[in-house]
Amino acid sequence: MNKQSLILAALVVAAACYPLTGDAFITVGISVLLFTGWATSWNILGGWAGQLSLGHASFVGLGAYFVAIGASEFGWAPWWSMLMAMAVAAVMALAWGKLTFGLRGPYFTLSTIAIAEILRLVAINEGWLTGGASGVFIDELPEPFGVDLFDKTTQYYLALVYAALTIAITIYISRRKFGYQLKAVRDNEEAAMAAGINPTVIKLKAFVVSGVLTALGGGIYGIFLSFIEPHIIFNLLFSVQIALTVIIGGRGTIWGPAVGAALLVISGEVFRTTFAQANMLLYGVLILVVILMLPRGIVGEYAHKLIRKKYANRA
């Protein structure tokens, strides 16, 4: 077992003990873990492959709506709904990527915003399926082995498994050929092509993995909310927050998304509780200060300094 896997195992054990401290802040813990999973999933595409997406809320909404509609309209168990959402997310990412990865510059980013907006409009206008603008409510879920899925502690452990899974997959990718191909495409597509790498194929694979994992987290988010409303779940600001989590933590790093999620979610909660009306101003100032002072992100800057120190010592 490598160093990163050992760190992950230790963090999972420590996080598993968190609910034992009481239920007062368990909702914050769930939010941190969900954003860790979403940000880590986004990082596979936006960090490792270098493709800036501002539409990942569409995958979150896809997973949440599948769980909500499956439970309320068809009586499906949430795990079956999540599997279907992941399959649809894979097809959507594949089609979406084939249409847009030939574009250069900001056009891919603009296309991600457009797709999320299209899904939001579909959710609003197709009320026969999605409940329209009023949303859809989950009032009943099965209890596997007597476990209540509406219980916050249960939802916390579901979110923990999800966050750990996304980080474990990232660790696996980073140590395989696919991870090095992603870095090559991100750093220089022309040089990657000269080395025999097809950038479009690599980015498509990253997009599919990223979309599938994000949709899985969206299904857990649907259980957590129990009420899905299109104006919130497909909101552009939601996608921006996922991207900011990675940018602040460190793009293309394993632990950056988790650090960014903990910083943004916890600071947002503290500011909202302590400073009331001024909380968004202080939240924005915090984001601005981190981006200006740590342009590579918190973990990215730390890793960069370690590398510089390593080479300085060799010299």
C-alpha positions in Angstrom: 0.0 0.0 0.0 1.4 3.4 -1.0 1.7 6.5 1.1 -1.4 8.2 -0.4 -3.5 5.1 0.3 -2.4 4.9 3.9 -3.3 8.6 4.4 -6.7 8.0 2.9 -7.3 5.0 5.2 -6.3 7.0 8.2 -8.5 9.9 7.3 -11.5 7.6 6.6 -11.1 6.0 10.1 -10.8 9.4 11.7 -13.9 10.7 9.8 -15.9 7.6 10.7 -15.6 8.6 14.3 -16.9 12.1 13.7 -20.6 11.3 14.3 -19.7 10.0 17.7 -19.0 13.5 18.9 -22.7 14.4 18.5 -25.3 15.4 16.0 -24.8 19.2 16.2 -22.6 19.6 13.2 -23.3 16.4 11.3 -25.0 18.3 8.4 -21.8 20.3 7.9 -19.9 17.1 7.8 -22.2 15.7 5.1 -21.7 18.9 3.1 -17.9 18.7 3.4 -17.9 15.1 2.3 -20.2 15.6 -0.6 -18.3 18.6 -1.9 -15.1 16.6 -1.5 -16.5 13.9 -3.7 -17.9 16.4 -6.3 -14.7 18.4 -6.4 -12.5 15.3 -6.7 -14.7 14.1 -9.5 -14.5 17.5 -11.2 -10.7 17.5 -10.7 -10.3 14.5 -13.0 -11.6 16.5 -15.9 -10.8 20.1 -14.8 -7.5 19.5 -13.0 -5.9 16.4 -14.4 -7.2 16.9 -18.0 -7.2 20.7 -17.8 -10.8 21.1 -19.2 -12.6 23.8 -17.3 -16.2 22.8 -16.8 -18.9 25.1 -15.3 -21.7 22.7 -15.8 -21.1 19.8 -13.3 -24.3 20.8 -11.5 -26.0 19.0 -14.4 -24.6 15.7 -13.3 -25.4 16.4 -9.7 -29.0 17.2 -10.7 -29.2 14.1 -12.9 -28.3 11.8 -10.0 -30.6 13.7 -7.5 -33.6 13.6 -9.9 -33.2 10.0 -10.8 -33.3 9.1 -7.1 -36.2 11.4 -6.4 -38.3 10.4 -9.4 -37.5 6.7 -9.1 -38.6 6.7 -5.4 -41.7 8.9 -5.7 -43.1 7.8 -9.1 -41.9 4.2 -9.6 -41.0 3.0 -6.1 -37.4 2.2 -7.1 -34.7 1.6 -4.5 -32.1 4.5 -4.6 -29.2 2.2 -5.6 -31.0 1.2 -8.8 -31.8 4.8 -9.6 -28.1 5.8 -8.9 -26.9 3.1 -11.3 -29.2 4.3 -14.0 -28.2 7.9 -13.4 -24.5 6.9 -13.7 -25.2 5.1 -17.0 -27.1 8.1 -18.4 -24.3 10.4 -17.1 -21.7 8.3 -19.0 -23.7 8.5 -22.3 -24.3 12.2 -21.8 -20.6 13.0 -21.1 -19.5 10.9 -24.1 -21.9 12.7 -26.5 -21.2 16.0 -24.9 -17.4 15.6 -25.2 -17.5 14.4 -28.8 -19.4 17.5 -29.8 -17.2 20.0 -27.9 -13.7 18.7 -27.4 -12.7 19.7 -30.9 -13.3 23.3 -29.8 -10.4 25.4 -28.4 -10.3 28.2 -25.8 -13.4 28.9 -23.7 -15.9 27.2 -26.0 -15.9 24.0 -24.1 -16.6 25.9 -20.9 -19.5 27.8 -22.5 -20.9 24.5 -23.7 -21.0 23.1 -20.2 -22.9 26.1 -19.0 -25.4 25.6 -21.9 -26.0 21.9 -21.1 -26.7 22.6 -17.4 -29.1 25.4 -18.5 -30.9 23.1 -20.9 -31.4 20.4 -18.2 -32.7 23.1 -15.8 -35.3 24.2 -18.4 -36.3 20.6 -19.1 -36.7 20.0 -15.4 -38.9 23.2 -15.1 -41.1 22.6 -18.1 -41.6 18.8 -18.0 -43.7 18.9 -14.9 -45.4 15.5 -15.7 -42.0 13.8 -14.8 -40.0 16.2 -12.7 -42.7 18.1 -10.8 -41.8 21.3 -12.7 -40.7 24.4 -11.0 -42.2 23.2 -7.7 -39.8 20.3 -7.6 -40.2 16.7 -6.5 -40.4 15.4 -2.9 -39.0 12.1 -1.6 -41.4 10.9 1.1 -40.5 7.2 1.3 -37.3 5.1 0.8 -36.6 1.4 1.5 -34.8 0.4 4.7 -32.1 -2.1 3.7 -31.2 -4.3 6.7 -33.4 -1.9 8.8 -31.2 1.1 8.0 -33.1 4.4 7.8 -31.8 6.3 4.8 -33.4 9.5 6.1 -31.2 9.4 9.2 -28.5 12.0 9.1 -25.9 9.6 10.5 -26.6 7.1 7.7 -26.4 9.9 5.2 -23.0 11.0 6.7 -21.6 7.5 6.2 -22.9 7.3 2.6 -21.2 10.6 1.9 -18.0 9.4 3.6 -18.0 6.2 1.4 -18.6 8.4 -1.7 -15.8 10.9 -0.9 -13.3 8.0 -0.1 -14.3 6.2 -3.3 -13.6 9.3 -5.5 -10.2 9.9 -3.8 -9.3 6.3 -4.1 -10.1 6.3 -7.8 -8.0 9.5 -8.2 -5.0 7.8 -6.4 -5.4 4.8 -8.7 -5.5 7.0 -11.8 -2.5 9.1 -10.7 -0.3 6.0 -10.6 -1.4 4.5 -13.9 -0.7 5.2 -17.5 -4.0 7.0 -17.8 -2.9 9.5 -15.2 0.3 10.4 -17.0 -1.6 10.7 -20.3 -4.0 13.2 -18.6 -1.0 15.3 -17.4 0.6 15.2 -20.9 -2.6 16.3 -22.6 -3.1 19.1 -20.0 0.4 20.4 -20.3 0.8 20.3 -24.1 -1.6 18.7 -26.5 0.7 18.9 -29.5 3.6 17.2 -27.6 1.1 14.6 -26.4 0.1 13.9 -29.9 3.7 13.6 -31.0 4.1 11.0 -28.3 1.3 8.9 -29.7 -1.5 10.1 -27.4 -4.9 10.9 -28.7 -6.0 14.0 -26.7 -9.7 13.7 -27.6 -9.9 10.1 -26.4 -8.1 10.8 -23.2 -10.3 13.8 -22.4 -13.4 11.8 -23.2 -12.4 9.1 -20.8 -11.8 11.7 -18.1 -15.1 13.3 -18.8 -17.0 10.0 -18.5 -15.3 9.1 -15.2 -15.9 12.6 -13.9 -19.6 12.7 -14.9 -20.3 9.2 -13.6 -18.8 9.9 -10.2 -20.5 13.3 -9.9 -23.9 11.7 -10.7 -23.3 9.1 -7.9 -22.8 12.0 -5.5 -25.9 13.7 -6.8 -27.9 10.6 -5.9 -26.7 10.8 -2.3 -27.4 14.5 -2.3 -31.0 13.7 -3.4 -31.4 11.4 -0.4 -29.9 14.1 1.9 -32.2 16.9 0.6 -35.3 14.8 0.2 -36.7 17.6 -2.0 -35.3 18.5 -5.4 -35.9 21.9 -6.9 -34.5 22.7 -10.4 -33.6 26.3 -9.8 -31.2 25.2 -7.0 -29.9 21.9 -8.2 -29.0 23.1 -11.7 -27.8 26.6 -10.6 -24.7 27.9 -12.4 -23.4 29.1 -9.0 -23.5 25.5 -7.8 -21.2 24.5 -10.6 -18.9 27.5 -10.0 -18.7 26.5 -6.3 -17.6 23.0 -7.2 -14.9 24.4 -9.5 -13.8 27.0 -7.0 -13.4 24.2 -4.4 -10.7 22.6 -6.6 -9.1 25.8 -7.7 -8.6 26.9 -4.1 -7.5 23.5 -2.9 -5.2 22.8 -5.8 -6.0 21.6 -9.4 -4.4 18.4 -10.5 -3.6 17.2 -6.9 -5.1 14.4 -4.9 -5.9 16.2 -1.7 -6.6 19.7 -3.0 -10.3 19.1 -3.5 -10.7 17.8 0.0 -8.8 20.7 1.5 -10.8 23.2 -0.6 -14.1 21.6 0.4 -13.3 21.7 4.1 -12.1 25.4 3.9 -15.1 26.7 1.9 -17.9 24.7 3.6 -16.7 25.3 7.1 -15.8 28.9 6.6 -19.1 29.6 4.9 -20.9 28.1 7.8 -18.9 30.1 10.4 -19.4 33.3 8.5 -23.1 32.7 8.1 -23.5 32.0 11.8 -21.2 34.8 13.1 -21.5 37.7 10.7 -25.1 37.3 9.4 -25.6 39.8 6.5 -21.9 40.3 5.9 -21.1 36.6 5.5 -21.1 36.6 1.7 -18.7 39.6 1.6 -16.2 37.9 3.9 -16.6 34.6 2.1 -15.8 36.4 -1.2 -12.8 38.1 0.4 -11.5 34.8 1.7 -11.7 33.3 -1.8 -10.0 36.3 -3.4 -7.1 36.3 -0.8 -6.5 32.5 -1.3 -6.5 32.8 -5.1 -4.2 35.8 -5.2 -1.7 34.6 -2.6 -1.8 30.9 -3.6 -2.4 30.8 -7.4 -1.7 27.0 -7.6 -4.1 26.4 -4.7 -3.2 25.5 -1.1 -2.0 21.9 -1.8 -0.6 22.9 -5.2 1.6 25.6 -3.6 2.7 23.2 -0.9 3.7 20.5 -3.4 5.5 23.1 -5.6 7.6 24.2 -2.6 8.4 20.6 -1.7 9.7 20.0 -5.2 11.7 23.2 -5.3 13.3 22.3 -1.9 14.0 18.8 -3.1 15.9 20.0 -6.2 17.7 22.7 -4.2 19.0 20.1 -1.7 20.2 18.0 -4.7 22.0 21.0 -6.2 
